[in-house]
Amino acid sequence: MAKRLNDSNAVGDVLKAFIQQNHLQKGIDVVAVRDAWASLMGPGVNNYTRSVVLKGTVLYVELTSAVLREELSYGREKIVKMINESFGRDVVSDVVLR
């Protein structure tokens, strides 16, 4: 049975403890990275984005435009930095554009 926390804990603290105890952080990161990509890149890039998948610490982004893929490849380090700053920790170590 799970350890009972006292009544003075905030809901956020209880959820963090639950996520940590059940090892759910990786799954939450997979979903959250998709949302972060959409919000950080904006609608112009999202129109040409087919899929965004996080495998381990590598973000795989499939694009429908070769020109956009080439353009984004110049700023891969900046994309990694922006995503990690939005999370407040290192979630992505590299971006692979397909």
C-alpha positions in Angstrom: 0.0 0.0 0.0 1.2 3.5 -0.8 2.6 5.7 1.9 -0.1 8.1 3.2 0.8 11.8 2.9 -0.4 14.3 5.5 -3.4 16.6 4.7 -1.3 19.7 4.4 0.4 18.7 1.0 -0.5 20.6 -2.1 -2.2 18.8 -5.0 0.8 19.5 -7.2 3.2 17.9 -4.7 0.9 14.8 -4.4 0.8 14.4 -8.2 4.6 14.8 -8.5 5.0 12.0 -5.9 2.5 9.8 -7.7 4.3 10.3 -11.0 7.7 9.6 -9.4 6.5 6.5 -7.6 4.9 5.0 -10.7 7.7 5.9 -13.1 5.3 7.9 -15.4 7.6 10.8 -16.2 8.9 9.4 -19.5 5.4 8.9 -20.9 4.4 12.4 -19.8 7.5 13.8 -21.5 6.6 12.1 -24.8 3.2 13.9 -24.8 4.5 17.2 -23.5 7.3 17.4 -26.1 4.7 17.2 -28.9 2.8 20.1 -27.3 6.0 22.1 -26.7 7.0 21.6 -30.4 3.6 22.9 -31.5 3.7 26.0 -29.2 7.4 26.9 -29.8 7.5 26.4 -33.6 4.2 28.1 -34.3 1.5 27.4 -36.9 3.8 28.0 -39.9 6.1 25.0 -39.0 3.2 22.9 -37.6 1.5 23.0 -41.0 4.5 21.1 -42.4 5.0 18.8 -39.4 3.8 15.2 -39.9 4.9 13.6 -36.6 6.9 14.4 -33.5 8.2 11.5 -31.5 10.5 11.4 -28.5 12.6 8.2 -28.2 14.8 8.3 -25.2 16.3 11.8 -25.3 16.3 12.1 -29.1 13.4 14.1 -30.8 12.4 12.8 -34.2 10.5 15.2 -36.3 9.0 14.3 -39.7 8.4 17.2 -42.0 6.7 17.4 -45.4 8.8 20.2 -46.7 12.4 19.5 -47.7 13.1 23.3 -47.7 11.8 23.7 -44.1 13.8 20.6 -43.0 17.0 22.1 -44.4 16.2 25.5 -42.8 15.5 24.0 -39.4 18.6 21.8 -39.5 20.8 24.9 -39.2 19.1 25.7 -35.8 19.0 22.2 -34.2 20.9 23.3 -31.2 18.6 26.3 -30.7 15.6 24.0 -30.9 17.0 21.7 -28.3 17.8 24.6 -26.0 14.3 26.1 -26.4 12.5 22.8 -25.6 14.7 22.1 -22.6 14.1 25.7 -21.3 10.4 25.2 -21.6 10.6 22.1 -19.4 13.2 23.5 -17.0 15.4 20.4 -17.3 17.2 18.4 -20.0 14.6 16.3 -21.8 15.9 16.5 -25.4 19.6 16.0 -26.3 19.3 15.9 -30.1 16.8 16.6 -32.9 16.6 14.4 -36.0 14.7 16.0 -38.9 13.3 13.6 -41.4 
